[in-house]
């Protein structure tokens, strides 16, 4: 039987892309899912699809930049299932642009979602995981959290921060909290649709012609979760075989 079976898993950004693919894959392995995103119609559709396939899922409309909403998400998970085993901090934005374009509003949104959202998620679940003396937090970073690319300065800064937070959490885990940092390369999701700079969008679209399916990342997440409690998979970098950088 899979180590995933029966675990209570919160997934932010669950309405599409990596979050949706991960929800389906974990549901197949018997996880009890708490689906979080801003788009309620998509959450309802995903929850219903999982239940129709015999899975167990609830949803909570959540904006990860609002700490009260993230706390309410953790509370909903505990009320429904009695515990929280895994948090997947998946919600993220990638509106790439050169610094000279001065898209400060986009910089602010990336900082709010990609950094504050991750920290709010950790703050919401960590007390429960400490009470349980066990837990697993999985943060979605990026290849851009290991290397800076043209037009990625601010996005890379947020994803380097996620990598640092993941490592800090690992060091402070005290043998109770597992920490995994997942760094995808080009993956076919909605992430590129928010790029407002035309030249950057064109270059990214050309690179993403090699993009792999979101389920590739879902499989990596499942691999990290299904390890025995004394095994902590700290870092996974996964990208298309054809991706040079």
C-alpha positions as CSV (number, residue, x, y, z in Angstrom):
1,X,0.0,0.0,0.0
2,X,1.3,3.5,-0.9
3,X,2.6,5.7,1.9
4,X,0.3,8.4,0.4
5,X,-2.9,6.4,1.2
6,X,-4.9,8.2,3.9
7,X,-2.6,11.3,4.2
8,X,-4.3,14.7,4.4
9,X,-2.8,16.9,1.7
10,X,-3.5,20.6,1.2
11,X,-2.7,21.8,-2.4
12,X,-2.7,25.6,-3.2
13,X,-3.1,26.6,-6.7
14,X,-5.1,23.5,-7.3
15,X,-7.5,24.8,-9.9
16,X,-5.1,24.2,-12.9
17,X,-1.7,23.1,-14.1
18,X,0.6,21.4,-11.6
19,X,-1.9,21.7,-8.7
20,X,-4.7,20.0,-10.7
21,X,-2.4,17.2,-12.0
22,X,-1.0,16.6,-8.5
23,X,-4.5,16.4,-7.1
24,X,-5.5,13.7,-9.5
25,X,-2.4,11.7,-9.0
26,X,-2.5,11.8,-5.2
27,X,-6.2,11.0,-5.2
28,X,-5.5,7.9,-7.2
29,X,-3.1,6.8,-4.3
30,X,-5.7,7.4,-1.6
31,X,-4.8,10.9,-0.3
32,X,-7.5,13.0,1.4
33,X,-7.3,16.3,-0.5
34,X,-8.0,19.9,0.5
35,X,-8.0,21.9,-2.7
36,X,-7.3,25.6,-2.6
37,X,-7.4,28.3,-5.2
38,X,-9.2,31.5,-6.0
39,X,-11.5,30.2,-8.8
40,X,-14.4,28.4,-7.1
41,X,-15.9,27.0,-10.3
42,X,-12.7,25.2,-11.1
43,X,-12.3,23.9,-7.6
44,X,-15.9,22.5,-7.6
45,X,-15.2,20.8,-11.0
46,X,-12.0,19.3,-9.7
47,X,-13.5,18.1,-6.4
48,X,-16.4,16.5,-8.2
49,X,-14.2,14.8,-10.7
50,X,-12.0,13.3,-7.9
51,X,-15.1,12.1,-6.0
52,X,-16.5,10.5,-9.2
53,X,-13.3,8.5,-9.4
54,X,-13.7,7.3,-5.8
55,X,-11.4,9.9,-4.2
56,X,-11.9,12.1,-1.2
57,X,-11.6,15.8,-1.5
58,X,-13.0,19.1,-0.2
59,X,-12.2,22.6,-1.4
60,X,-11.7,26.0,0.1
61,X,-11.6,29.3,-1.9
62,X,-8.2,30.8,-0.9
63,X,-6.1,33.8,-1.9
64,X,-2.7,32.9,-0.6
65,X,-1.7,36.5,-0.2
66,X,-4.4,36.9,2.5
67,X,-3.1,35.3,5.7
68,X,-6.5,35.0,7.3
69,X,-7.7,33.0,4.3
70,X,-4.7,30.7,4.5
71,X,-5.3,30.2,8.2
72,X,-9.0,29.4,7.4
73,X,-7.7,26.8,4.8
74,X,-5.7,25.0,7.5
75,X,-8.7,25.1,9.9
76,X,-11.0,23.6,7.2
77,X,-8.5,20.8,6.6
78,X,-8.4,19.9,10.4
79,X,-12.1,20.2,10.8
80,X,-12.8,17.9,7.8
81,X,-10.0,15.3,8.4
82,X,-8.6,15.8,11.9
83,X,-5.0,16.4,10.8
84,X,-2.7,17.9,8.2
85,X,0.0,15.6,6.8
86,X,1.3,17.5,3.8
87,X,1.2,21.1,2.5
88,X,2.0,21.6,-1.2
89,X,2.8,25.3,-1.7
90,X,2.1,25.4,-5.4
91,X,0.4,28.7,-6.1
92,X,2.7,31.0,-8.1
93,X,3.0,33.7,-10.7
94,X,5.5,34.2,-13.5
95,X,5.0,37.5,-15.3
96,X,8.5,37.8,-16.7
97,X,9.8,41.1,-18.0
98,X,13.1,43.0,-18.2
99,X,13.8,45.3,-15.3
100,X,13.8,48.3,-17.6
101,X,10.1,47.8,-18.3
102,X,9.5,48.8,-14.7
103,X,6.5,46.5,-14.2
104,X,6.5,47.2,-10.5
105,X,2.9,46.1,-9.9
106,X,3.9,42.7,-11.4
107,X,7.0,42.6,-9.1
108,X,4.8,43.2,-6.1
109,X,2.3,40.5,-7.1
110,X,5.1,38.0,-7.5
111,X,6.6,38.8,-4.1
112,X,3.1,38.5,-2.5
113,X,2.2,35.2,-4.1
114,X,5.5,33.5,-4.5
115,X,7.1,34.4,-1.2
116,X,4.5,35.7,1.2
117,X,2.0,33.0,0.0
118,X,4.6,30.3,0.8
119,X,5.3,31.7,4.2
120,X,1.6,32.1,5.1
121,X,1.1,28.4,4.1
122,X,3.9,27.3,6.4
123,X,2.7,29.5,9.2
124,X,-0.8,28.0,8.9
125,X,0.2,24.4,9.1
126,X,3.4,24.3,11.1
127,X,1.7,24.4,14.6
128,X,-0.5,21.5,13.7
129,X,2.4,19.5,12.3
130,X,4.4,20.2,15.5
131,X,1.5,18.9,17.6
132,X,1.4,15.8,15.5
133,X,5.3,15.5,15.6
134,X,5.1,14.8,11.9
135,X,4.5,16.7,8.7
136,X,5.7,17.4,5.2
137,X,5.9,20.8,3.4
138,X,6.6,20.8,-0.3
139,X,7.4,24.1,-2.0
140,X,7.3,24.7,-5.7
141,X,10.4,26.7,-6.7
142,X,11.7,26.7,-10.3
143,X,14.8,26.2,-12.5
144,X,14.8,30.0,-12.1
145,X,15.4,29.5,-8.4
146,X,18.8,28.1,-9.3
147,X,19.8,30.3,-12.3
148,X,18.9,33.8,-13.4
149,X,17.7,34.2,-17.0
150,X,17.1,37.4,-19.1
151,X,13.8,39.0,-17.9
152,X,13.7,36.7,-14.9
153,X,15.4,38.9,-12.3
154,X,12.4,39.4,-10.0
155,X,10.8,36.0,-10.6
156,X,14.2,34.3,-10.0
157,X,14.6,36.3,-6.8
158,X,11.2,35.0,-5.5
159,X,12.1,31.4,-6.4
160,X,15.6,31.7,-4.9
161,X,13.7,32.8,-1.8
162,X,11.5,29.7,-1.9
163,X,14.6,27.5,-2.1
164,X,16.1,29.3,0.9
165,X,12.9,28.9,2.9
166,X,12.8,25.2,2.1
167,X,16.3,24.7,3.3
168,X,15.7,26.7,6.4
169,X,12.6,24.6,7.1
170,X,14.7,21.4,6.7
171,X,17.3,22.6,9.1
172,X,14.7,23.5,11.7
173,X,12.6,20.4,11.2
174,X,14.0,18.6,14.3
175,X,13.4,15.2,12.7
176,X,9.7,15.9,12.6
177,X,9.0,18.1,9.5
178,X,10.1,17.0,6.1
179,X,10.9,19.7,3.6
180,X,11.0,19.2,-0.2
181,X,11.9,21.9,-2.8
182,X,10.6,21.0,-6.3
183,X,12.2,23.0,-9.2
184,X,10.4,22.5,-12.5
185,X,11.7,23.6,-15.9
186,X,9.4,24.2,-18.8
187,X,6.1,22.7,-18.0
188,X,2.8,23.0,-20.0
189,X,0.6,25.1,-17.6
190,X,-1.1,28.5,-17.5
191,X,2.0,30.0,-15.9
192,X,3.2,31.7,-19.1
193,X,-0.2,33.2,-19.9
194,X,0.4,36.1,-17.5
195,X,3.5,37.5,-19.3
196,X,2.5,41.0,-20.4
197,X,5.8,42.0,-22.1
198,X,5.3,41.0,-25.8
199,X,9.0,40.3,-26.6
200,X,9.5,38.2,-23.5
201,X,6.2,36.3,-24.1
202,X,7.3,35.5,-27.6
203,X,10.7,34.1,-26.4
204,X,9.1,32.1,-23.7
205,X,6.4,30.6,-26.0
206,X,9.2,29.5,-28.3
207,X,11.1,27.8,-25.5
208,X,7.9,26.2,-24.1
209,X,7.4,24.3,-27.3
210,X,9.5,21.6,-25.6
211,X,7.4,21.8,-22.4
212,X,6.6,18.5,-20.6
213,X,3.2,17.6,-19.2
214,X,2.2,18.8,-15.7
215,X,1.9,15.2,-14.6
216,X,5.7,14.8,-14.8
217,X,5.9,17.2,-11.8
218,X,2.9,15.5,-10.1
219,X,4.9,12.2,-10.2
220,X,7.9,13.9,-8.6
221,X,5.7,15.2,-5.8
222,X,4.1,11.8,-5.3
223,X,7.6,10.3,-5.1
224,X,8.6,12.7,-2.3
225,X,5.5,12.1,-0.3
226,X,5.5,8.3,-0.6
227,X,8.9,7.9,1.0
228,X,9.0,6.4,4.6
229,X,8.9,8.9,7.4
230,X,12.7,8.6,8.0
231,X,13.5,9.6,4.4
232,X,13.4,13.3,3.4
233,X,13.7,14.1,-0.3
234,X,14.9,17.7,-0.1
235,X,15.5,18.7,-3.7
236,X,14.2,17.7,-7.1
237,X,15.0,19.5,-10.3
238,X,12.9,18.2,-13.2
239,X,12.8,19.6,-16.8
240,X,12.4,18.5,-20.4
241,X,15.2,16.4,-21.7
242,X,15.7,18.9,-24.5
243,X,15.9,22.0,-22.2
244,X,19.4,23.3,-22.4
245,X,19.3,25.7,-19.4
